[in-house]
């Protein structure tokens, strides 16, 4: 069973930056056509933050546009999220997610806390 493993979360002050990483472990996901990042804050539903398609096009939720950048390599099953100008409202557990061969895969989540 392929697992996704995230890293890079932590505590950062407002205005700071973090880079999240996600990679497939214990196997490989074939025909990956979507890689994205979701987040879930306490009491809130999980929401899509950024998405990257196999052709390279990207989408972002409005609150993070201009601050976050998604990148990755479909063939290597790796995806990154560069987060700049972080705000307290960005505090959440961040999950990576990949779709390949009509199957969805989730990571276990990494905590991002933005606080002074």
Phi and psi in degrees as GROMACS dihedral restraints (atoms count N, CA, C in turn):
[ dihedral_restraints ]
;  ai    aj    ak    al  type     phi  dphi    fc
    3     4     5     6     1   -72.6    20    10
    4     5     6     7     1   136.3    20    10
    6     7     8     9     1  -120.9    20    10
    7     8     9    10     1   146.3    20    10
    9    10    11    12     1  -100.5    20    10
   10    11    12    13     1   135.1    20    10
   12    13    14    15     1  -122.8    20    10
   13    14    15    16     1   121.2    20    10
   15    16    17    18     1   -97.6    20    10
   16    17    18    19     1   156.8    20    10
   18    19    20    21     1  -154.2    20    10
   19    20    21    22     1   165.7    20    10
   21    22    23    24     1   106.3    20    10
   22    23    24    25     1    -5.6    20    10
   24    25    26    27     1   -71.8    20    10
   25    26    27    28     1   173.0    20    10
   27    28    29    30     1   160.8    20    10
   28    29    30    31     1  -166.0    20    10
   30    31    32    33     1  -101.5    20    10
   31    32    33    34     1   130.7    20    10
   33    34    35    36     1  -142.1    20    10
   34    35    36    37     1   150.2    20    10
   36    37    38    39     1   -78.5    20    10
   37    38    39    40     1   155.2    20    10
   39    40    41    42     1   -53.9    20    10
   40    41    42    43     1   136.9    20    10
   42    43    44    45     1    91.3    20    10
   43    44    45    46     1   -10.3    20    10
   45    46    47    48     1   -82.7    20    10
   46    47    48    49     1  -176.5    20    10
   48    49    50    51     1  -131.0    20    10
   49    50    51    52     1   151.7    20    10
   51    52    53    54     1  -142.9    20    10
   52    53    54    55     1   153.4    20    10
   54    55    56    57     1  -125.0    20    10
   55    56    57    58     1   117.7    20    10
   57    58    59    60     1   -92.7    20    10
   58    59    60    61     1   143.6    20    10
   60    61    62    63     1  -126.1    20    10
   61    62    63    64     1   150.2    20    10
   63    64    65    66     1  -145.8    20    10
   64    65    66    67     1   135.0    20    10
   66    67    68    69     1  -143.1    20    10
   67    68    69    70     1   151.7    20    10
   69    70    71    72     1   -80.6    20    10
   70    71    72    73     1   134.3    20    10
   72    73    74    75     1  -121.1    20    10
   73    74    75    76     1   158.4    20    10
   75    76    77    78     1    59.9    20    10
   76    77    78    79     1    37.4    20    10
   78    79    80    81     1   142.1    20    10
   79    80    81    82     1  -164.4    20    10
   81    82    83    84     1  -142.9    20    10
   82    83    84    85     1   144.7    20    10
   84    85    86    87     1   -99.6    20    10
   85    86    87    88     1   121.3    20    10
   87    88    89    90     1   -92.5    20    10
   88    89    90    91     1   152.6    20    10
   90    91    92    93     1    54.8    20    10
   91    92    93    94     1    43.4    20    10
   93    94    95    96     1   -67.7    20    10
   94    95    96    97     1   121.3    20    10
   96    97    98    99     1  -116.4    20    10
   97    98    99   100     1   -13.3    20    10
   99   100   101   102     1  -140.4    20    10
  100   101   102   103     1   133.3    20    10
  102   103   104   105     1  -132.4    20    10
  103   104   105   106     1   131.9    20    10
  105   106   107   108     1  -150.7    20    10
  106   107   108   109     1   172.6    20    10
  108   109   110   111     1  -122.3    20    10
  109   110   111   112     1   132.3    20    10
  111   112   113   114     1  -115.9    20    10
  112   113   114   115     1   165.6    20    10
  114   115   116   117     1  -144.2    20    10
  115   116   117   118     1   154.4    20    10
  117   118   119   120     1  -141.3    20    10
  118   119   120   121     1   117.4    20    10
  120   121   122   123     1   -92.4    20    10
  121   122   123   124     1   157.1    20    10
  123   124   125   126     1   -55.6    20    10
  124   125   126   127     1   129.5    20    10
  126   127   128   129     1    82.2    20    10
  127   128   129   130     1    -2.6    20    10
  129   130   131   132     1  -112.7    20    10
  130   131   132   133     1   161.5    20    10
  132   133   134   135     1   -78.1    20    10
  133   134   135   136     1   156.7    20    10
  135   136   137   138     1   -67.1    20    10
  136   137   138   139     1   134.4    20    10
  138   139   140   141     1  -128.2    20    10
  139   140   141   142     1   150.0    20    10
  141   142   143   144     1   -74.0    20    10
  142   143   144   145     1   132.7    20    10
  144   145   146   147     1  -103.8    20    10
  145   146   147   148     1   -50.3    20    10
  147   148   149   150     1  -153.7    20    10
  148   149   150   151     1   146.6    20    10
  150   151   152   153     1  -136.5    20    10
  151   152   153   154     1   141.6    20    10
  153   154   155   156     1  -128.9    20    10
  154   155   156   157     1   129.0    20    10
  156   157   158   159     1   -93.7    20    10
  157   158   159   160     1   164.5    20    10
  159   160   161   162     1   -61.2    20    10
  160   161   162   163     1   -27.7    20    10
  162   163   164   165     1   -77.9    20    10
  163   164   165   166     1    -8.2    20    10
  165   166   167   168     1   105.8    20    10
  166   167   168   169     1   -12.0    20    10
  168   169   170   171     1   -70.0    20    10
  169   170   171   172     1   153.2    20    10
  171   172   173   174     1  -131.9    20    10
  172   173   174   175     1   156.9    20    10
  174   175   176   177     1  -137.4    20    10
  175   176   177   178     1   148.0    20    10
  177   178   179   180     1  -136.0    20    10
  178   179   180   181     1   147.1    20    10
  180   181   182   183     1   -72.1    20    10
  181   182   183   184     1   148.1    20    10
  183   184   185   186     1   -53.6    20    10
  184   185   186   187     1   -43.4    20    10
  186   187   188   189     1   -62.3    20    10
  187   188   189   190     1   -18.2    20    10
  189   190   191   192     1  -109.5    20    10
  190   191   192   193     1    -3.3    20    10
  192   193   194   195     1   -58.7    20    10
  193   194   195   196     1   134.2    20    10
  195   196   197   198     1    84.8    20    10
  196   197   198   199     1   -10.4    20    10
  198   199   200   201     1  -114.9    20    10
  199   200   201   202     1   -35.3    20    10
  201   202   203   204     1  -108.1    20    10
  202   203   204   205     1   147.6    20    10
  204   205   206   207     1  -135.4    20    10
  205   206   207   208     1   125.9    20    10
  207   208   209   210     1   -97.6    20    10
  208   209   210   211     1   141.5    20    10
  210   211   212   213     1  -150.5    20    10
  211   212   213   214     1   168.7    20    10
  213   214   215   216     1   166.5    20    10
  214   215   216   217     1  -175.0    20    10
  216   217   218   219     1  -135.6    20    10
  217   218   219   220     1   110.8    20    10
  219   220   221   222     1   -60.7    20    10
  220   221   222   223     1   -42.5    20    10
  222   223   224   225     1   -65.6    20    10
  223   224   225   226     1   -31.1    20    10
  225   226   227   228     1   -95.7    20    10
  226   227   228   229     1    -0.5    20    10
  228   229   230   231     1    55.1    20    10
  229   230   231   232     1    45.4    20    10
  231   232   233   234     1  -124.6    20    10
  232   233   234   235     1   141.2    20    10
  234   235   236   237     1  -143.7    20    10
  235   236   237   238     1   144.3    20    10
  237   238   239   240     1  -128.6    20    10
  238   239   240   241     1   156.4    20    10
  240   241   242   243     1  -136.1    20    10
  241   242   243   244     1   108.2    20    10
  243   244   245   246     1   -87.5    20    10
  244   245   246   247     1   121.8    20    10
  246   247   248   249     1  -118.1    20    10
  247   248   249   250     1   116.6    20    10
  249   250   251   252     1  -115.5    20    10
  250   251   252   253     1   164.3    20    10
  252   253   254   255     1    48.4    20    10
  253   254   255   256     1    49.1    20    10
  255   256   257   258     1   -65.8    20    10
  256   257   258   259     1   145.6    20    10
  258   259   260   261     1  -121.0    20    10
  259   260   261   262     1   157.0    20    10
  261   262   263   264     1   -55.7    20    10
  262   263   264   265     1   -32.1    20    10
  264   265   266   267     1   -72.7    20    10
  265   266   267   268     1    -6.1    20    10
  267   268   269   270     1   -82.8    20    10
  268   269   270   271     1    -6.3    20    10
  270   271   272   273     1   -61.4    20    10
  271   272   273   274     1   125.0    20    10
  273   274   275   276     1  -178.5    20    10
  274   275   276   277     1   171.8    20    10
  276   277   278   279     1   -89.3    20    10
  277   278   279   280     1   128.5    20    10
  279   280   281   282     1  -104.5    20    10
  280   281   282   283     1   132.9    20    10
  282   283   284   285     1  -120.8    20    10
  283   284   285   286     1   136.4    20    10
  285   286   287   288     1   -93.7    20    10
  286   287   288   289     1   156.4    20    10
  288   289   290   291     1  -150.0    20    10
  289   290   291   292     1   135.8    20    10
  291   292   293   294     1  -135.6    20    10
  292   293   294   295     1   146.3    20    10
  294   295   296   297     1  -120.6    20    10
  295   296   297   298     1   126.7    20    10
  297   298   299   300     1  -151.3    20    10
  298   299   300   301     1   135.1    20    10
  300   301   302   303     1    52.9    20    10
  301   302   303   304     1    41.8    20    10
  303   304   305   306     1    63.8    20    10
  304   305   306   307     1    22.9    20    10
  306   307   308   309     1  -123.9    20    10
  307   308   309   310     1   146.3    20    10
  309   310   311   312     1  -108.2    20    10
  310   311   312   313     1   141.3    20    10
  312   313   314   315     1  -129.1    20    10
  313   314   315   316     1   140.2    20    10
  315   316   317   318     1  -124.4    20    10
  316   317   318   319     1   148.1    20    10
  318   319   320   321     1   -86.4    20    10
  319   320   321   322     1   176.4    20    10
  321   322   323   324     1   -86.2    20    10
  322   323   324   325     1   -11.2    20    10
  324   325   326   327     1    98.6    20    10
  325   326   327   328     1   148.3    20    10
  327   328   329   330     1  -135.4    20    10
  328   329   330   331     1   134.8    20    10
  330   331   332   333     1   -80.6    20    10
  331   332   333   334     1   131.2    20    10
  333   334   335   336     1  -118.9    20    10
  334   335   336   337     1   122.5    20    10
  336   337   338   339     1  -123.2    20    10
  337   338   339   340     1   122.4    20    10
  339   340   341   342     1  -110.9    20    10
  340   341   342   343     1   110.7    20    10
  342   343   344   345     1  -158.9    20    10
  343   344   345   346     1   148.0    20    10
